[in-house]
Amino acid sequence: MSETKTEVAVGAAVLAVAAGFLIYAGQVTGLSAPTAGYPLTASFRSLEGVSVGTDVRLAGVKVGSVTAVSLNPDTFRADTTITVLDGIVLPDDTSILISSEGLLGGNFVELMPGGSPFNLSPGDEIIDTQGAVSLVSLLMKFVGGEGQ
């Protein structure tokens, strides 16, 4: 009977550790309860390395995430919707670009506020965009001697 109690106790401990791990993983990856924010849209030439859930950062601080990505069949551009936290007020001349965390790091969306006295409203489009730069294409140009 003593072995059964030990097995039950060990099993309960394993389940508790697994539940704790799942809660921690959900918080780290941003799968926790959604926070309040407002949507903005942008259209990129290249959205390489960015998908739904990718961080949106301002001055290196996460202020939102990418909530939708679709291909516009008329312009052949990647139409993107981001959600920015309430309380973050952006000028209407804000630019948005795809940045890289380093050579081996992933990509994220970066907001660069301008100096306009007018602000973006929920649902507005950010016009000034810069798509992702492909490291492979840059290396191919360098190796191939293009642009010299």
N, C-alpha and C positions, 0 to 999 in steps of 0.2 A: 504494500500500500504506500510505503514511503517513496518508492520509485515513481509512482504515478503522480504524487504531489510535486516531486522535483521536476518531472517532465512538463506538467502543467505550468509551473512557475517559470521554467525556461522558455516555454512557448509563449507565455504572456509577455515576458521581457523582450523576446524577439519581435512580437507584434507591436509593442510600444516603441521600440527603436525604429521599426519600419515606418510607423505612422509619423514619428518625429521627422524622419528623413524626408518623407513626402511633403510635409508641411514646409520644411526648410527649402526644399527644391522649388516648391511653388512660389515662395516669397522671393527667392533669388532670381528666378526666371520671369517674374512679373505676372504670373498666373493667378495672383491673389485678386481680391475683389477690385473691380475697375474703379478708378478714381474719376472724379468729375472733370470734364474738360470740354473744349469746343473744337469743332472740325475746321480744317483748312485744306485746300487742295493745291496741287502743283503738277506740272507736266514736265517729265524728264525725257531727254534723248536716250539716255542709258541708265537703267536702274540696277545694274549688275551688283550682286551681293546684298541687295536689300529685299526684304519680304515683309509680310504682315508680322507685326510684333517687334520689328527693328526699333532700336532707341532713336528718339529725336532729342538732340542735345543743344543747349545754348550755353556757351562759355564752358563747355565740358561737363555741364550738369544736365542730367536727364530731366526733360520737361514734358515729355510725351512719348508717343509711339506711332508707328505706321499702322493704320487700321484697314486700309484697302489699297489694292493695286490692280489695275486693269490696263489692257492694251487698247488704245484708241484706234479703231480701224481706219479713220479718216486721215489722221496725222501720223500714224505709226509711232506714236510716243507713248510712254508709260504714264498714264494718269494715276496719281497717287493722292490718297487722303490721309492726313495725319491728324492726330488729336493732341492738342496742347492743353496743359493743365490750366484750370481756371486760376485767375490771378496773375498769369503771365500775359502782359499786354505788349503786343508787337506792333511797331510802326508799319504803315502800309508799303514802305519801300524795303521791307525785309527781304533778304535773299536766302535761298535754300540750296544746299549742295550736299553731294554724297562725299563723305570723307572716309578715310581708312585709319584704323587704329595702329597701323604699322605694316611692315612687309608681310607678316604672317597673321596679322589680326583681321578681324572682320570689318565690315563697313557699317557706318551709321549715318543718319541724316543730321546735318548741322544747320542751325538757323543763325543767320548773321543780321542783326537788326540794323536798320538804317537810321536816318536822323529826321524823318518826316514827323510833323506834329500831328498827323492823322494816323489812326490805328486800324488794324485789320479787325473785321467783324467775323463772327462765326459763319462759316461757309464761303468766305472770300478765297480768291485764288492768289497764290504767290507767283508773280510773273517772272522774276529774276531767278532762274534755276541753272544749276551746273550739274551735269550727270556724272556718273562714275567714270574714272579713268582706269582703263584696263592695263594692268602691269605687264601682262603678256604682250600686248600690242606695242607698248613702249619698248620692251626688250627686243622685240622683233625689228623695230625701226632702228634701234641702236646697233644690233648685230648686222642688219642688212645695209646699214650705211645711209638710210633715207634721211633727208633733211640736213645734210651737211653741205 
